[in-house]
Amino acid sequence: MDILIAITKFIADNIFSQPAFLVGLIAMIGLILQRKAFSDVVTGTLKTAVGFLIMAKGADIVVDALLKFTPILQAAFKMEKSLFDAFGGAGLGTLMSNYGSAAALIMTFGFLFHVVLARITKMKYIYLTGHLMFWISLVLVAVMLEVAPKVSITAMVVTGSIIAGVYWTIQPAFTQPLMRKVTGSDELALGHTSATGAWLSGMLGKYVGKPENSTEKITLPKSMTFFRDVTVATAVVIGIVVVIAALVAGPAKVASGNLNYVVYALMQGFVFAVGITVLLVGVRMVLGEIVPAFRGIALKIVPGARPALDCPIVFDYAPTAVLVGFLSAFVVFMICMVVFGAIGWAVIVPPMIMLFFPGGTCGVFGNAVGGVRGAILGGVILGLFLAFGQAITAPMLSYTAPELAQLADPDWYLIIWIFKPLLSLILPLFG
């Protein structure tokens, strides 16, 4: 048993937790199964892995900028306390330290179960967003500990693997009809925990606008045509938002070092734009390699399979919609933050990373069916989901790690809301 755990942990730590390696490995297998020449296998494998690393590095730059201006926004809105100060759970660090290996086992066996389901059902998608596979596994661990603190590791791993495997199989399938509208083909699927928000954006966006009024076709005055360049538009819009927040917060609240605090805030907007530009370069490289490489998987292992990839994979199809979705999600969340605090319900914290990546994704899905208005609605849906989700879910994880509610995407919330009451009826039977 110890050997099995060690092997599983090695796979989880060195393959599933390294998305670039995982996607590169999948590309290599696909090319080998197609009997491609050795040079083609090497080129396709490395370009897929390197493209994913470029995409990840762009995402890291964006995340770093978001983390730096989140405290500025909190200070500007005088919301420096956290919702999670009210709870005395063990905390995320303790949860990961004590149960990280259980989450790794769930991730590994859940993925194998998922591949089997993809093989034997009509849901022919392979979920390849490795870091979210781990987070979903950890969320399931937290839920199980909340309802049955003494549950055995065996029961935890078996239960979690089944739930995770089913989720990774169903999620790309139910978003695929809308994904086809986004990409114009059936070759790619969405593999991301923002899927519920994206699906709602696509289902409701058609009622507020028309796809022909796309964000990418916005008519601008000649003096403002620079907004058609996504790098420039991002730098200008985000730079203005952060500068305004810094002016409201004041220099004492902006950790600008030797820089003037306004200049520092403006630079964060520029750094954010750098990250978006790098991310999109990586997206294009991955798209150019993973789709043809994946045909080998589709032909041999899971006939008809498509790769389900991280949400930035849709950003290049409507870059302006990404910005529109993020900004509308941000505004709605801030309104909720003020209202919740004023009525004394909850002090929620703006999760800038989640507002941007799922918010941008919802904007793209809303735009695909409802144009500009659909993109705005997508952001509104995401902002509401995160605000209410954070306030409702943190108390549900008070024994383990309420911080997970702040790190969450829409699907995390649904999994917690559905499975906490359900598992409370089942898991206590196992001790």
C-alpha positions in Angstrom: 0.0 0.0 0.0 2.9 2.4 0.9 4.4 1.7 -2.6 1.1 2.5 -4.3 0.8 5.7 -2.4 4.3 6.7 -3.2 3.9 6.1 -6.9 0.5 7.9 -6.9 2.1 10.9 -5.1 5.0 10.9 -7.5 2.5 11.0 -10.5 0.4 13.7 -8.8 3.4 15.9 -7.8 5.4 15.6 -11.0 2.8 15.2 -13.8 -0.7 16.4 -12.7 0.6 19.3 -10.8 2.8 20.4 -13.8 0.2 21.4 -16.4 2.9 22.1 -19.1 4.4 18.7 -18.6 1.0 17.0 -18.6 -0.2 18.8 -21.8 3.2 18.2 -23.5 3.0 14.5 -22.5 -0.5 14.2 -24.0 0.7 15.9 -27.2 3.6 13.5 -27.4 1.4 10.4 -27.0 -1.0 11.7 -29.6 1.8 12.3 -32.1 3.3 8.9 -31.5 -0.1 7.2 -31.9 -0.3 9.0 -35.3 3.1 7.5 -36.2 4.6 11.0 -36.8 8.2 11.3 -37.7 10.6 11.7 -34.7 11.3 15.3 -35.5 7.6 16.1 -35.6 7.1 14.4 -32.3 9.9 16.4 -30.6 8.7 19.7 -32.2 5.0 19.2 -31.4 5.7 18.1 -27.8 8.1 20.9 -27.0 6.1 23.6 -28.7 3.0 22.5 -26.8 4.8 22.4 -23.4 6.6 25.7 -24.1 3.4 27.4 -25.3 1.7 26.3 -22.1 4.6 27.7 -20.1 4.4 31.0 -21.9 0.6 31.0 -21.2 1.3 30.2 -17.6 4.0 32.9 -17.3 1.6 35.5 -18.8 -1.0 34.3 -16.2 1.6 34.7 -13.4 2.4 38.2 -14.5 -1.4 39.0 -14.4 -1.8 37.4 -11.0 1.2 39.3 -9.6 -0.3 42.6 -10.7 -3.7 41.6 -9.3 -2.2 40.7 -5.9 -0.4 44.0 -5.8 -3.4 46.2 -6.5 -5.9 44.1 -4.5 -4.8 45.8 -1.2 -5.1 49.2 -2.8 -8.7 48.5 -3.8 -9.5 47.1 -0.3 -8.0 50.2 1.3 -9.9 52.5 -1.1 -13.2 50.8 -0.2 -12.2 50.6 3.5 -12.7 46.8 3.5 -9.5 45.7 5.0 -11.0 43.1 7.3 -11.8 39.6 5.9 -14.9 37.6 6.1 -12.8 34.8 7.3 -11.7 36.6 10.5 -15.0 35.5 11.9 -14.2 31.7 11.7 -11.9 29.6 13.7 -11.2 26.8 11.3 -7.8 25.1 11.1 -7.0 27.0 7.9 -5.9 26.2 4.4 -2.3 25.7 5.3 -3.2 23.1 7.9 -5.6 21.4 5.6 -3.1 21.1 2.8 -0.4 19.9 5.2 -2.6 17.2 6.8 -4.6 16.1 3.8 -2.7 17.1 0.7 -1.7 13.5 0.0 -5.4 12.5 0.2 -6.2 15.2 -2.4 -3.4 13.9 -4.6 -4.8 10.4 -4.4 -8.3 11.7 -5.3 -6.8 13.7 -8.2 -4.9 10.7 -9.6 -7.7 8.0 -9.3 -10.3 10.5 -10.2 -8.5 11.3 -13.5 -8.2 7.6 -14.3 -11.9 7.1 -13.6 -12.6 10.2 -15.8 -10.7 8.7 -18.7 -12.7 5.4 -18.4 -15.9 7.4 -18.4 -14.8 9.3 -21.5 -14.1 6.0 -23.2 -17.4 4.3 -22.4 -19.8 7.3 -22.6 -20.7 9.9 -25.3 -18.9 12.6 -23.3 -15.6 12.4 -25.2 -13.5 15.0 -23.5 -10.2 14.8 -21.6 -9.9 17.3 -18.8 -6.3 18.7 -18.8 -6.4 21.6 -16.4 -4.1 20.0 -13.8 -4.0 22.7 -11.1 -7.8 22.8 -10.9 -7.9 19.0 -10.7 -5.9 19.4 -7.4 -8.1 22.3 -6.1 -11.3 20.4 -6.8 -9.8 17.4 -5.0 -8.9 19.6 -2.0 -12.4 21.2 -1.9 -13.9 17.7 -1.8 -11.6 16.8 1.1 -12.7 19.9 3.0 -16.4 19.1 2.4 -15.9 15.5 3.6 -14.1 16.6 6.7 -16.8 19.2 7.5 -19.5 16.5 7.5 -17.5 13.6 8.9 -14.3 14.7 10.7 -13.3 11.1 11.5 -13.9 9.7 8.0 -11.2 7.2 6.9 -8.7 8.1 4.2 -10.0 5.1 2.2 -13.6 6.3 2.2 -12.4 9.8 1.5 -10.3 8.8 -1.5 -13.0 6.5 -3.0 -15.8 9.0 -2.6 -13.7 11.9 -3.8 -12.4 10.1 -6.8 -15.9 9.1 -8.0 -17.2 12.7 -7.6 -14.2 14.3 -9.2 -14.1 11.8 -12.1 -17.8 12.4 -12.9 -17.4 16.2 -12.6 -14.4 16.3 -15.0 -16.4 14.2 -17.5 -19.6 16.2 -17.4 -18.3 19.7 -17.1 -16.7 20.0 -20.6 -19.8 18.2 -22.1 -22.4 20.6 -20.8 -20.5 23.7 -21.9 -19.5 22.3 -25.4 -22.6 23.6 -27.3 -21.7 27.1 -26.2 -18.0 26.5 -26.7 -18.7 25.8 -30.3 -20.3 29.2 -30.6 -17.1 30.8 -29.1 -14.5 29.0 -31.2 -16.5 28.2 -34.3 -15.5 24.5 -34.2 -15.8 21.4 -32.2 -12.1 20.7 -31.7 -11.6 22.4 -28.2 -13.5 22.1 -25.0 -13.5 24.2 -21.8 -12.0 22.5 -18.8 -12.4 25.1 -16.0 -14.3 25.6 -12.8 -15.8 28.8 -14.2 -18.0 26.6 -16.4 -21.3 27.3 -14.6 -20.8 31.0 -14.9 -19.8 30.6 -18.6 -22.9 28.4 -19.2 -25.3 30.9 -17.6 -23.7 33.7 -19.6 -24.2 31.9 -22.8 -27.7 30.8 -22.0 -28.9 34.2 -20.9 -26.8 36.4 -23.1 -28.9 35.8 -26.1 -31.8 37.5 -24.4 -30.0 40.8 -24.0 -28.2 41.3 -27.3 -27.2 39.8 -30.7 -23.9 38.1 -31.6 -23.4 40.3 -34.6 -22.9 43.2 -32.2 -19.7 41.6 -30.9 -17.3 43.4 -28.7 -14.7 42.9 -31.4 -16.7 45.0 -33.8 -17.3 48.0 -31.6 -17.3 51.2 -33.6 -15.0 53.8 -32.1 -14.3 57.4 -32.9 -11.1 57.8 -34.8 -9.3 59.3 -31.8 -10.0 56.2 -29.8 -9.2 53.5 -32.2 -6.2 52.6 -30.1 -8.7 50.6 -27.9 -8.8 48.0 -30.7 -5.4 46.9 -29.6 -6.0 44.6 -26.6 -2.6 45.4 -25.0 -3.1 49.2 -25.2 -6.8 49.0 -24.1 -5.9 46.8 -21.1 -3.0 49.1 -20.0 -5.2 52.2 -20.3 -8.4 50.8 -18.6 -6.7 48.9 -15.8 -4.1 51.7 -15.2 -7.0 54.2 -14.8 -8.9 51.9 -12.4 -5.8 51.3 -10.1 -4.8 55.0 -10.2 -8.2 56.1 -9.1 -8.2 53.5 -6.3 -4.7 54.6 -5.2 -5.8 58.3 -5.1 -8.8 57.3 -2.9 -6.7 55.1 -0.6 -3.9 57.6 -0.2 -0.1 57.2 -0.3 0.1 55.6 3.1 -1.9 52.6 1.9 0.1 52.0 -1.3 3.3 49.9 -0.8 5.1 51.7 -3.6 8.6 51.7 -2.2 10.7 54.5 -3.7 8.2 55.2 -6.5 5.5 57.8 -6.3 2.3 56.0 -5.3 0.4 57.2 -8.4 3.2 56.1 -10.7 3.3 52.7 -9.0 -0.4 52.2 -9.5 -0.1 53.1 -13.1 2.7 50.7 -13.6 0.6 47.9 -12.2 -1.9 48.5 -15.0 1.0 48.4 -17.5 2.3 45.1 -16.0 -1.2 43.7 -16.2 -1.2 44.5 -19.9 2.2 42.8 -20.3 0.8 39.6 -18.7 -2.3 39.6 -21.0 0.0 40.0 -24.1 2.3 37.1 -23.1 -0.7 35.0 -22.1 -2.3 35.4 -25.6 1.0 34.5 -27.3 1.1 31.2 -25.3 -2.6 30.5 -26.1 -1.9 30.8 -29.9 1.1 28.4 -29.7 -0.8 25.8 -27.6 -3.8 26.0 -30.0 -1.5 25.5 -33.0 0.0 22.3 -31.6 -2.4 20.5 -29.2 -5.4 20.2 -31.6 -3.5 18.2 -34.3 -1.5 16.3 -31.7 -4.7 15.3 -29.9 -6.1 13.4 -32.9 -3.9 10.5 -31.9 -5.7 10.2 -28.6 -9.0 10.6 -30.3 -8.2 7.8 -32.8 -6.7 5.2 -30.4 -7.5 5.7 -26.7 -10.7 7.6 -26.5 -12.2 7.8 -30.0 -13.6 11.2 -30.8 -12.0 12.8 -27.7 -11.3 16.6 -27.5 -9.0 18.3 -25.1 -10.7 20.4 -22.3 -8.3 23.2 -21.5 -7.9 26.1 -19.1 -10.1 29.2 -19.5 -7.5 31.5 -21.1 -7.8 29.3 -24.2 -10.9 31.2 -25.2 -9.4 34.7 -24.6 -7.9 35.0 -28.1 -11.4 34.6 -29.7 -12.7 37.8 -28.2 -10.0 39.8 -26.3 -12.2 42.8 -25.8 -14.9 40.7 -24.3 -12.4 39.5 -21.7 -11.9 43.1 -20.6 -15.6 43.9 -20.6 -16.4 40.8 -18.6 -13.7 41.4 -16.1 -14.7 45.1 -15.6 -18.4 44.4 -15.2 -17.7 41.5 -12.8 -15.4 43.8 -10.8 -18.0 46.6 -10.6 -20.8 44.3 -9.5 -18.7 42.6 -6.9 -17.7 46.0 -5.4 -21.3 47.1 -5.2 -22.1 43.8 -3.4 -19.2 44.3 -1.1 -20.4 47.7 0.0 -24.1 46.6 0.3 -23.2 43.4 2.3 -21.1 45.4 4.7 -23.7 48.1 5.1 -26.5 45.7 6.0 -24.1 43.8 8.3 -24.4 40.5 6.5 -20.8 39.8 5.4 -17.4 41.5 4.8 -16.3 40.0 1.5 -12.9 40.5 -0.1 -12.5 41.1 -3.9 -10.9 38.0 -5.4 -9.2 39.8 -8.2 -7.7 36.6 -9.8 -11.2 35.0 -10.0 -12.8 38.2 -11.1 -10.4 38.4 -14.0 -10.1 34.9 -15.4 -13.6 33.6 -14.9 -15.0 37.1 -15.5 -13.2 37.3 -18.8 -14.4 33.8 -19.7 -18.0 34.7 -18.9 -17.6 37.8 -21.0 -16.4 35.8 -24.0 -19.3 33.3 -23.7 -21.9 36.1 -23.2 -20.4 37.9 -26.2 -20.7 34.8 -28.4 -24.5 34.9 -28.2 -25.3 38.4 -27.1 -22.6 40.7 -28.3 -21.5 43.6 -26.1 -24.6 43.4 -23.8 -24.0 39.6 -23.5 -20.4 40.2 -22.4 -21.5 42.8 -19.8 -24.2 40.3 -18.6 -21.6 37.6 -18.4 -19.4 39.7 -16.0 -22.5 40.7 -14.0 -23.4 37.0 -13.5 -19.8 36.1 -12.5 -19.6 39.1 -10.0 -22.9 38.1 -8.3 -21.8 34.4 -8.2 -18.5 35.3 -6.5 -20.0 37.8 -4.1 -22.9 35.7 -2.9 -20.8 32.5 -3.1 -18.1 33.9 -0.9 -20.6 35.1 1.7 -22.7 31.9 1.7 -19.8 29.4 1.5 -17.3 30.6 4.1 -19.5 29.6 7.0 -20.0 26.1 5.4 -16.2 25.5 5.7 -15.7 27.0 9.1 -14.2 23.8 10.6 -11.6 23.3 7.8 -10.6 26.2 5.5 -13.0 29.0 5.0 -10.3 30.7 2.8 -11.4 28.3 0.0 -14.5 30.3 -0.4 -12.4 33.4 -1.4 -10.3 31.3 -3.8 -13.3 29.8 -5.4 -14.8 29.8 -8.9 -18.5 29.2 -9.5 -18.2 25.4 -9.8 -16.4 25.2 -6.4 -19.5 26.8 -4.8 -21.9 24.4 -6.5 -19.9 21.3 -5.5 -19.8 22.5 -1.9 -23.5 23.5 -1.9 -24.6 20.2 -3.4 -22.3 17.7 -1.8 -22.0 19.0 1.8 -25.7 18.1 2.6 -25.6 15.0 0.4 -22.4 13.6 1.9 -23.6 14.5 5.4 -26.2 11.7 4.9 -23.6 9.1 3.6 -20.1 9.6 5.1 -21.0 9.3 8.8 -22.0 5.7 8.0 -18.3 5.0 7.3 -17.1 6.3 10.7 
